[in-house]
């Protein structure tokens, strides 16, 4: 028996003149991943130099995103506390 393949979303099937970097930036903004958007090229370059595999590349980006979110959360809570 052969499994039927699920069709790709319409967005992925159509060729577009919009550069992938622009689409990626737009998606990352919509997903509220500012650190991914800001750091993905630098981390990709570092991963290539270290010959890191794709999961390690994604892991590093996720770590950076989480660290940044935690830092901003602490800053926001300090502002809300209105310390002198």
C-alpha distance (Angstrom), angle and dihedral (degrees) to the residues before:
residue distance angle dihedral
X1 . . .
X2 3.75 . .
X3 3.74 122.8 .
X4 3.74 116.5 -127.6
X5 3.77 111.5 -121.1
X6 3.73 118.2 -129.0
X7 3.79 112.3 -117.8
X8 3.76 118.5 -112.3
X9 3.78 117.2 -107.0
X10 3.78 112.5 -89.5
X11 3.78 89.4 -110.7
X12 3.81 92.0 60.2
X13 3.81 94.1 45.0
X14 3.76 98.0 56.5
X15 3.75 121.5 77.1
X16 3.74 112.9 -130.9
X17 3.75 137.0 -167.0
X18 3.80 91.8 -136.9
X19 3.82 109.6 106.4
X20 3.81 115.3 -114.7
X21 3.82 91.2 -121.3
X22 3.81 90.3 59.9
X23 3.79 92.1 47.6
X24 3.80 91.2 47.5
X25 3.81 92.0 50.6
X26 3.80 90.0 49.2
X27 3.81 93.4 49.4
X28 3.79 93.3 46.4
X29 3.79 90.3 50.4
X30 3.82 91.3 49.3
X31 3.81 90.3 49.1
X32 3.81 89.9 48.6
X33 3.81 95.1 -121.5
X34 3.81 102.1 140.2
X35 3.79 95.4 160.7
X36 3.81 91.2 52.7
X37 3.79 89.0 51.5
X38 3.79 93.3 47.5
X39 3.81 99.3 41.2
X40 3.82 108.6 29.8
X41 3.81 96.5 95.9
X42 3.81 94.1 47.0
X43 3.80 92.5 46.1
X44 3.82 90.7 47.1
X45 3.80 90.2 53.2
X46 3.81 91.5 48.8
X47 3.81 91.4 46.5
X48 3.81 90.5 51.5
X49 3.80 91.0 50.6
X50 3.82 90.9 49.2
X51 3.82 91.3 42.8
X52 3.79 88.0 -125.5
X53 3.78 118.2 171.0
X54 3.78 123.7 -118.2
X55 3.83 96.7 -96.9
X56 3.82 89.9 54.8
X57 3.80 89.8 49.6
X58 3.81 90.5 52.5
X59 3.80 91.3 43.6
X60 3.81 91.2 55.4
X61 3.81 91.6 48.8
X62 3.81 90.6 49.0
X63 3.80 90.9 49.0
X64 3.80 91.1 51.7
X65 3.81 91.7 47.7
X66 3.79 92.1 50.0
X67 3.82 93.8 46.7
X68 3.81 90.4 49.4
X69 3.81 92.8 48.3
X70 3.80 92.1 49.4
X71 3.82 91.0 48.8
X72 3.81 91.8 50.3
X73 3.81 90.8 46.5
X74 3.80 91.3 54.5
X75 3.80 91.1 47.1
X76 3.81 90.9 49.1
X77 3.80 92.5 49.6
X78 3.81 91.4 49.0
X79 3.82 90.1 51.9
X80 3.80 91.1 47.7
X81 3.81 91.0 50.4
X82 3.84 88.7 57.4
X83 3.77 94.5 -146.5
X84 3.81 114.0 -168.8
